[in-house]
Amino acid sequence: MRLSLEKEFQGVGIVLTESIDGVIVTNLINNSPAQKSEIIKVNDILTEINGKSVEYVSFDKVMKKMKSKDSSEILLGFKRVLDDGSISFWKVKLEREPISMDDQRLSYTLEPFLNGIIAKLDLTSFYENSNGITSEKDIKKALRAIKKENNLLGIILDLRENAGGFLSQAIKVTALFIKNGVVVISKNSQDEMRYLRNIEGEAFYNGPLVVLTSKLSASASEIVAASLQDYGVALIVGDETTFGKGSIQYQTITDKSADYFFKVTVGKYYTVSGKTTQIDGVQADIVVPSEYSPFKIGERYLKYPLKSDTVKPAYKDKLTDVNGKIKLWFRHNYLPNLQKKVTFWQKMLPNLRKNSQIRVSKDPIFQSFLKKQDQIKLKIKGEDIQISTDDFSNVDLQMTEASYIIKDMIIIESDLRKASGL
């Protein structure tokens, strides 16, 4: 998990899979020792690891040998079937290096609209690594590049496949869209409270914002969605609710080289409104179901989940956990620029919701999708029903509707500016 969140690991950059011919190379990670060797190719068959044959060794044992941390170097043997049918054998010694999984970082697409563009940011986790790569920096870099070439009218932050990540990054990503203020409140089993704040002062972006979620959006992604919803700077679009994981877990072993570790639940997270994402998750402002909507996915369906509760809201930060001279700094530099709760988009919500419902009701493809979802729900309940074979994998109905919603928001904001003479 930690390796995934950091988008970095120690290795040689070979992606292996099991086949009838043995363990074969299916991919080489960009800029990895394996790729830079210019010797190993896709479909090469792994035959040896550190001088010992692995031709009749199970795939799991091969992978365990590949991940062994006994040495910074690894000697690999391969064979390759040549064009003339002959077989070539060779060995290569590789030095393990930090591998950065750049292909799993932020990605984005742009959609032209009116006199500008809409940015669709796809963030699958909240990551950071020792090379200084972070989700917050990647978003900032992307938005700077977009603003330099285009008139940025609105943003869709796609967290549908985001199962969480580093809490520090979730706070920093939230901070891109608000002024100073509490982002997360943690409470442990002794009811001790800790407030995690944004102290950057100004929002990096303050225009129309939609956060797209699903039942798979969990943990840190729920904190971001809930915080932006609490402050009123974004509308949440997606499944009725997210996963519902608001518990704090402590990893008993922090050594990165450890193969196993335990996680102990020690408390819960809350956002500035005082609500926790535990069990209830983040409720969508505008429900646009995903393919996961018929299924029982979420913390509430696991064994022995912590219950949901609330703490006091922290919009007016009393600095109860700040002491000494640092408290003076907060009073002079932090409190004067606290993010106030924005109510504008909540006031516009009835019209935005109505527009969305009309669009969906008139969209034959979306109606077919919803019909299939209902069939799946009935099948899960045990009813003898035929499920439609319609395939919706080539269309992103949620993103399409989210795009329409952000366009409505852009037009509303534009009309308001014109009416105000801006």
C-alpha positions, 0 to 999 in steps of 0.5 A: 500500500505504501509503495502504491501511495508513494508512486515509487518503489525499489526495483528494476522495472520489469513487469512479469506474468505467468504463461504456458512458456513460463514467467515472461516479460510483459512490460518495462517501466519507463526509465527503469534499470531494465529499460535502460539496459536495452537488452531485455525485451517484452516476451523474453522468458525469465529462466534464472535469478541470481544463478538459480533456475526458476523455470519450474518455480511457481510464479509467487515464488519467482516474484518473492525472489525478485522482491528480495532485499538481500542485495541492491543488485540482481542477476537475471537470466533470460531466453528468447526465441529468435526469428529463425526458431533458435533460442538465445540465452543470456544474463544481465546484472541490474542495480535496484533503483527507485522506480517512479510510477509516473503513469499512475499520477494525475492525468487530465483532458480539456473540453472547449466551452464558450470562450474557454475550456473545462479541465477534467482532472483524474486523480486516482490517489493522494501520493507523494515520494522522495523525489518531491513528486506529489499530487498537489504539485501535479495539480498546480503544475497542470493548472498553471499550464492550462491557464497559460494557454487557455481561459479556465472556466471550470474544473471537474475533479474526478475521484471516482477510482480514488481509494485514498492516500496520504492525508497530508496530500488530501489536505494540500489538494483541498487547500488549492480551492479554499483560503485558510481554515480547518480541513480535518479534525481527528478524534482519538479513543480518549476524545482528544481533538487535533485540527489539521489546517490549511494556512496557505492564505489564498485559493489557487483556483476559485471558480466553478468546481465539480467533484465526481465521486463513486462508491469506490471513492474512499478515505482521503478522497472522501475528506477532500470531497466532504471538505470542499462540500462543507465550505460550499466551493464545490458540488459533489456529483456521482453515486448517492454516497461514497465508501464511508471510511473515516477511521484513523488507522495506525500501522504497527510496523513502519519499516518499508522493508517489512513484508507484513504489518498490522493496522490498528484503528485508533480514532475517526476523522471529521471535516470542518462541519463536524461530520465524519465520513465514517459509514455515511460517506459523502452524500452527492449534491446531484446523484448521477449513478455509476456502474457500482451503484447496484452493489453493496460497497462500503464500510457499512457492509464490513464487519464491526465498523465504527459508528458515525457521529459528529463533533462541533463545527470548526468554521470559526477556528478557536485555535484550542490546540495551538499554544504559546507564541505560535498562537500569536502568529495564527491570530495575526496571519491565519484568522483574518483570512479564514475561508467563509462558508459559500452558500451560492452553489447550494442556492443554485442546487435546485435548478442545477439538479432539475436540469440534470434530471431532465437531461438524464430522463431524455437521454436514451443511452442513460435510460438504458443504463439505469434500466440495466442497473435496476435489473442488477439490483433485482438479480442481487435480491434473488429475483429471476430476471434477465439482465440486459446485455447492453455494453456501456464500457465505451461511454462515460455517462457520469463524466458526460453529465458532470460536464453538463453540470459544470457548464450550467455552473459556468453560465450561472456564474457568467450571468451573475457577473454580467448582472453585477457589471463585472 
